[in-house]
Amino acid sequence: MKHCCKSALFAILMSMIATQASALYEYEEINGICYSISFADMTAEVSAFDAISGKYYSGNIVIPDSIVFEGKTFIVNSIGPSAFSGDHIESVSIPETVTQIEEQAFSFCVDLTSITIPNGVTYIGFYAFECSGLVSLTIGDDVTLIDNKAFSSCNRLTTVTIGEKVKKIGKKAFEECRAITQLTCKATTPPSCETDALSDINKDKCRLIVPKDCSFAYQHAIQWMDFNHISEEYTAIQNVSMDHQDSIDMFINLNGFRTQSPQKGINIVRIADGATRKVVQR
């Protein structure tokens, strides 16, 4: 009898906990975007539509930095698991309030060709953009972790910029991304790379651009050292105007020889006041 009473009390207690927990969250569609709303910390996560509803995302998506629900303001701080997976979105604007892009958030979004992940985002989840249609990608300066297979099978991806705070790139993060021709990494310390993080990038044709005075570090870092074309950031110039010519004392090529004019490729320019800078002539 006592055992039955304990079991009943336990069931009631668990039911109360579940009810209380569910009361902390609310799923709501606001202005065409579905959110998981948390009353505990007054935040909202962008969510996928319920499959039963038959709704899906398409076209150009603008995620706000906050929403108002029941007269209260909630900060949009996350794009949830599989939020847009497989949907026909063409572009997405992400506010800087978002700190997390969870697993498979944009996987199989074949119409999504370009995205800028803003400063504020610190984490990109596994498979987040798998098999998407991305051609160009810019990752903001606050991202510290790019998780496993985050951009796997993005076989149209050609240009990538990785922000300055990234610490680790997960396993096979860029698997089957063989079309990348330019990869810019702004981190002064080469990010650690898990197994095959960069292996499928064609190191013979892809140009790796790193911060000034950091090429040596990348040339000696695992996986980064495999790139055959590593260069530092520079100020690109197409032509030198007469005004600029008047202030330039000399041009020096990479072999240390003085030239009459900038040669195709990288040149060292000495200004009349003695300052030098590195420029490139295309």
C-alpha positions in Angstrom: 0.0 0.0 0.0 2.8 2.4 0.9 4.6 1.5 -2.3 1.5 2.3 -4.3 1.2 5.7 -2.6 4.8 6.5 -3.3 4.4 5.6 -6.9 1.3 7.8 -7.2 3.0 10.7 -5.5 6.0 10.3 -7.8 3.8 10.3 -10.9 2.0 13.4 -9.7 5.3 15.1 -8.9 6.8 14.3 -12.3 3.6 15.5 -14.0 3.9 18.8 -12.2 7.5 19.2 -13.2 6.7 18.4 -16.8 3.8 20.9 -16.8 6.0 23.5 -15.2 8.8 22.9 -17.7 6.5 23.1 -20.6 5.1 26.4 -19.3 8.6 27.9 -19.5 8.5 27.5 -23.3 6.1 28.6 -26.0 6.2 27.8 -29.7 4.8 30.7 -31.7 4.8 32.0 -35.2 5.4 35.7 -35.4 5.7 37.6 -38.8 6.3 34.4 -40.7 9.0 33.0 -38.5 8.5 30.3 -35.9 10.1 30.6 -32.5 10.7 28.6 -29.4 10.2 31.2 -26.7 11.9 30.9 -23.3 10.3 32.7 -20.4 13.2 31.6 -18.1 15.7 33.9 -19.7 13.5 36.0 -22.0 15.1 34.7 -25.2 13.7 33.2 -28.5 15.2 30.6 -30.8 14.3 30.4 -34.5 12.6 27.1 -35.0 11.4 24.9 -37.8 7.7 24.8 -38.6 5.7 21.9 -37.2 5.6 19.2 -40.0 1.9 18.9 -39.5 1.3 22.5 -40.4 2.6 22.0 -43.9 4.4 25.3 -43.7 8.0 26.0 -44.7 10.4 28.9 -45.2 11.2 30.3 -48.6 12.6 33.4 -50.3 14.5 36.1 -48.3 14.5 35.7 -44.6 15.1 38.6 -42.2 15.5 37.5 -38.6 14.8 40.3 -36.1 17.0 40.9 -33.0 14.0 40.7 -30.8 10.3 39.9 -30.8 7.3 40.9 -28.7 5.0 38.2 -27.3 2.3 38.7 -24.8 3.5 42.2 -24.2 7.0 41.1 -23.3 10.3 41.5 -25.3 12.4 38.4 -26.1 15.9 38.6 -27.5 16.5 36.3 -30.5 19.7 34.5 -29.6 19.8 31.3 -31.5 18.9 29.5 -34.8 17.7 26.1 -33.7 18.4 22.6 -34.9 17.1 22.0 -38.5 15.4 25.4 -38.4 15.6 26.0 -42.2 16.8 22.5 -43.2 15.7 21.7 -46.8 13.7 24.9 -47.2 13.9 27.0 -50.3 15.4 30.2 -48.7 17.4 32.4 -51.0 19.0 34.7 -48.4 19.0 35.2 -44.7 19.9 38.2 -42.6 21.1 37.2 -39.1 21.2 39.8 -36.3 24.2 40.2 -34.0 22.1 39.1 -31.0 22.3 35.5 -32.3 25.2 33.6 -30.6 24.5 30.0 -31.8 23.7 28.4 -35.1 22.7 24.9 -34.2 23.1 21.6 -35.9 21.7 21.3 -39.4 20.2 24.7 -39.2 20.7 25.4 -42.9 21.5 21.9 -44.3 20.2 21.2 -47.8 19.2 24.8 -48.4 20.3 24.5 -52.0 19.0 28.0 -53.0 21.1 29.7 -50.3 24.2 30.9 -52.2 25.7 33.5 -49.9 25.7 34.2 -46.2 27.4 36.5 -43.7 27.6 35.1 -40.2 27.7 38.3 -38.1 29.9 39.2 -35.1 28.1 37.9 -32.1 27.8 34.3 -33.3 30.3 32.1 -31.3 29.3 28.6 -32.4 28.5 26.9 -35.7 27.0 23.5 -35.1 27.7 20.2 -36.8 26.2 19.8 -40.3 24.9 23.4 -40.0 25.3 24.1 -43.7 25.8 20.6 -45.1 24.9 20.3 -48.8 23.7 23.9 -49.0 24.1 26.0 -52.2 26.7 28.4 -50.7 29.1 30.0 -53.2 30.6 32.6 -50.8 30.8 32.5 -47.0 31.9 35.1 -44.4 32.2 34.0 -40.8 32.2 36.7 -38.2 35.0 37.5 -35.8 33.4 36.1 -32.6 33.0 32.5 -33.8 35.4 30.3 -31.8 34.2 26.8 -32.9 33.2 25.5 -36.3 31.9 22.0 -35.5 32.2 18.7 -37.4 31.0 18.8 -41.0 29.6 22.3 -40.6 30.1 23.0 -44.3 30.5 19.5 -45.7 29.4 18.9 -49.3 29.1 22.6 -50.1 30.5 21.7 -53.5 29.8 25.2 -55.0 31.7 27.1 -52.3 34.5 29.2 -53.8 35.4 31.9 -51.3 35.6 31.6 -47.6 36.5 34.1 -44.9 37.0 32.9 -41.3 37.0 35.4 -38.4 39.8 36.2 -36.1 38.7 34.4 -32.9 38.2 30.9 -34.3 40.1 28.4 -32.2 39.0 25.0 -33.7 37.7 23.6 -36.9 35.9 20.3 -36.5 36.3 17.0 -38.3 35.6 17.2 -42.0 34.2 20.7 -41.6 34.9 21.4 -45.3 34.5 17.9 -46.6 34.0 17.8 -50.4 34.5 21.5 -50.7 36.8 21.1 -53.7 35.8 24.3 -55.5 37.3 26.7 -52.9 39.8 28.9 -54.6 40.4 31.5 -51.8 40.4 30.9 -48.1 41.0 33.9 -45.8 41.7 33.2 -42.1 41.9 36.3 -39.9 43.2 34.4 -36.8 46.7 35.3 -35.9 47.2 31.9 -34.4 46.3 29.1 -36.8 43.1 27.3 -35.6 43.5 23.7 -34.6 42.1 21.4 -37.2 40.4 18.1 -36.3 40.7 15.1 -38.6 40.3 16.0 -42.3 38.9 19.4 -41.5 40.5 20.9 -44.6 41.6 17.8 -46.4 39.3 18.1 -49.4 40.2 21.6 -50.3 42.5 21.6 -53.3 45.7 22.9 -51.8 47.3 23.4 -55.3 44.7 25.9 -56.5 43.4 27.4 -53.3 45.0 30.6 -52.1 45.3 30.9 -48.4 45.4 34.5 -47.1 46.5 35.1 -43.5 47.2 38.1 -41.3 50.4 40.1 -41.7 53.5 38.4 -40.2 51.6 35.2 -39.7 52.5 33.2 -42.8 55.4 31.4 -41.0 53.0 30.1 -38.3 50.5 28.8 -40.9 53.3 27.2 -42.9 54.2 25.1 -39.8 50.7 24.3 -38.5 49.0 20.9 -39.1 46.8 20.9 -42.3 47.4 24.6 -42.9 51.0 23.8 -44.0 49.6 21.8 -46.9 48.5 24.9 -48.8 50.9 25.6 -51.6 49.9 29.3 -51.9 50.0 31.1 -48.6 50.2 34.9 -48.6 49.7 37.7 -46.1 47.1 40.4 -46.3 48.2 43.3 -48.5 46.9 46.6 -49.9 45.9 45.9 -53.5 46.5 48.5 -56.2 45.4 48.3 -59.8 47.4 51.3 -61.0 49.6 53.9 -59.4 48.4 57.5 -60.1 50.8 60.3 -60.9 50.1 61.8 -57.5 51.1 58.6 -55.8 54.1 58.3 -58.1 55.4 61.7 -56.9 55.6 60.4 -53.3 57.1 57.0 -54.2 60.8 56.8 -53.9 61.3 53.3 -55.4 59.8 50.0 -56.2 61.5 46.8 -55.2 60.6 43.3 -56.3 60.6 40.2 -54.0 64.1 39.4 -55.2 65.4 42.6 -53.8 66.0 44.4 -57.1 64.9 47.9 -57.8 62.4 48.4 -60.7 61.1 51.4 -62.6 57.5 50.5 -62.0 55.4 48.0 -60.0 55.7 44.5 -61.5 52.9 42.0 -61.7 52.5 40.4 -58.3 53.8 41.6 -54.9 56.1 44.6 -54.8 57.7 46.5 -51.9 57.2 50.3 -52.2 59.4 52.8 -50.5 57.7 56.2 -49.9 59.8 59.4 -50.0 59.6 59.7 -46.2 61.3 56.3 -45.9 58.2 54.3 -45.0 57.7 51.0 -46.9 54.6 49.0 -47.6 53.7 45.9 -49.5 51.4 46.2 -52.5 50.3 44.0 -55.3 49.9 44.8 -59.0 47.4 42.7 -60.8 
